[in-house]
Amino acid sequence: MRRITNRTSELRPLSAWAVEVSRSLGGSERTCHEVDLCVTEAVTNVIRHGYLDDAHHEIEVELARRDDQLVMRIEDDARAFDPLGVPAPPPTSLAEAKPSGRGITLMRAGADSASYERRNAHNVLTLTFDVDR
């Protein structure tokens, strides 16, 4: 488990930690890449959009292996937000595509399954990844 503050300077160390732990738990290179992408996208969204103040907040990320899957749990005390409830953007042409706003779509595509719940005024996002993708 790793706890970080709600600062973007925490993202690179978090990414490195997630890849290292994923490898140590037997994740394939592709699985490690997907874990990295998902943790970076999810935590970036929490930091940039979840907090309405500049106060110190902690975000907790846990990675564990359960059978043939890596399970990532991200918990934060930001305002309630279910990233799985956001409708997928309609397909657009490359000319119409915006440079931002695709993170949730990438996260959904990267994880093999996902769940969200609001528990004790905290967002809890759980993502699972097949170890040998």
C-alpha positions as MATLAB code, in Angstrom:
seq = 'MRRITNRTSELRPLSAWAVEVSRSLGGSERTCHEVDLCVTEAVTNVIRHGYLDDAHHEIEVELARRDDQLVMRIEDDARAFDPLGVPAPPPTSLAEAKPSGRGITLMRAGADSASYERRNAHNVLTLTFDVDR';
ca = [
       0.000    0.000    0.000;
       1.154    3.542   -0.690;
      -0.235    6.844    0.520;
       0.409   10.023   -1.402;
      -0.695   13.615   -1.059;
      -2.904   15.381   -3.559;
       0.006   16.911   -5.474;
       0.886   16.171   -9.100;
       4.553   15.858   -8.071;
       3.536   12.542   -6.455;
       2.458   10.973   -9.772;
       5.854    9.857  -11.140;
       6.948    8.155   -7.904;
       3.503    6.520   -7.662;
       3.807    5.267  -11.239;
       7.256    3.774  -10.588;
       6.006    2.119   -7.396;
       2.949    0.636   -9.156;
       5.062   -0.878  -11.949;
       7.594   -2.288   -9.471;
       4.884   -3.874   -7.310;
       3.028   -5.227  -10.358;
       6.211   -6.910  -11.600;
       6.965   -8.341   -8.165;
       3.449   -9.812   -8.061;
       4.005  -11.576  -11.401;
       2.360   -9.149  -13.799;
       3.324   -9.395  -17.469;
       4.829   -6.359  -19.180;
       1.450   -5.559  -20.687;
      -0.289   -5.907  -17.328;
       2.300   -3.635  -15.696;
       1.746   -1.071  -18.455;
      -2.041   -1.173  -17.939;
      -1.671   -0.852  -14.147;
       0.603    2.163  -14.665;
      -1.802    3.799  -17.109;
      -4.812    3.240  -14.867;
      -3.253    4.396  -11.608;
      -1.874    7.508  -13.292;
      -5.196    8.385  -14.937;
      -7.321    7.680  -11.862;
      -5.121    9.547   -9.391;
      -4.569   12.459  -11.791;
      -8.343   12.863  -12.047;
      -8.703   12.837   -8.264;
      -5.986   15.464   -7.832;
      -7.112   17.751  -10.661;
     -10.883   17.472  -10.372;
     -11.790   15.940   -7.014;
     -10.642   18.520   -4.520;
     -12.159   21.962   -4.284;
      -9.501   23.318   -1.916;
      -5.713   23.450   -1.645;
      -5.646   21.630    1.695;
      -3.542   18.526    2.288;
      -5.399   15.313    1.385;
      -4.196   11.726    1.231;
      -4.893    9.259   -1.528;
      -4.330    5.602   -0.740;
      -3.360    3.086   -3.414;
      -3.166   -0.621   -2.694;
      -1.957   -3.329   -5.069;
      -2.320   -7.016   -4.287;
      -2.502  -10.323   -6.088;
      -5.638  -12.418   -5.868;
      -5.343  -15.708   -7.760;
      -4.485  -14.791  -11.376;
      -5.321  -11.109  -11.010;
      -3.759   -7.939   -9.706;
      -6.237   -5.903   -7.699;
      -5.762   -2.153   -7.336;
      -7.802   -0.180   -4.824;
      -7.684    3.630   -4.908;
      -9.320    5.452   -2.021;
      -9.648    9.205   -1.565;
     -11.671   11.746    0.390;
     -12.459   13.959   -2.603;
     -16.002   14.908   -3.541;
     -18.117   11.965   -4.655;
     -17.403   10.887   -8.221;
     -18.075    7.569   -9.927;
     -15.786    7.373  -12.970;
     -17.637    4.265  -14.134;
     -20.897    6.198  -14.330;
     -19.561    8.659  -16.899;
     -20.903    7.801  -20.344;
     -18.307    6.827  -22.901;
     -17.701    9.642  -25.373;
     -19.113    9.076  -28.843;
     -16.587    8.142  -31.509;
     -15.240   11.127  -33.384;
     -12.933   11.654  -36.246;
      -9.303   12.451  -35.543;
      -9.959   16.035  -36.636;
     -12.738   16.401  -34.031;
     -10.912   14.624  -31.198;
     -10.004   16.739  -28.188;
      -6.563   16.397  -26.602;
      -8.062   15.770  -23.153;
     -11.029   13.954  -21.667;
     -10.011   10.437  -22.680;
      -8.500    9.293  -19.384;
     -11.587    7.534  -18.057;
     -12.028    5.742  -21.385;
      -8.384    4.604  -21.292;
      -8.785    3.456  -17.698;
     -11.884    1.412  -18.538;
     -10.101   -0.189  -21.486;
      -6.959   -0.949  -19.465;
      -8.593   -2.786  -16.563;
     -10.265   -6.176  -16.932;
     -12.943   -5.189  -14.436;
     -13.794   -2.193  -12.290;
     -16.088   -1.245   -9.445;
     -16.808    1.940   -7.526;
     -18.410    2.650   -4.197;
     -18.788    5.612   -1.881;
     -17.896    4.459    1.628;
     -17.580    6.616    4.764;
     -17.283    9.836    2.690;
     -14.539    8.245    0.562;
     -14.420    7.215   -3.073;
     -13.210    3.635   -3.471;
     -12.290    2.560   -7.000;
     -11.241   -1.055   -7.478;
      -9.630   -2.198  -10.725;
      -8.544   -5.731  -11.582;
      -6.021   -6.870  -14.177;
      -5.283  -10.364  -15.447;
      -1.677  -11.166  -14.508;
      -0.731  -12.671  -17.854;
      -2.529  -10.419  -20.350;
];
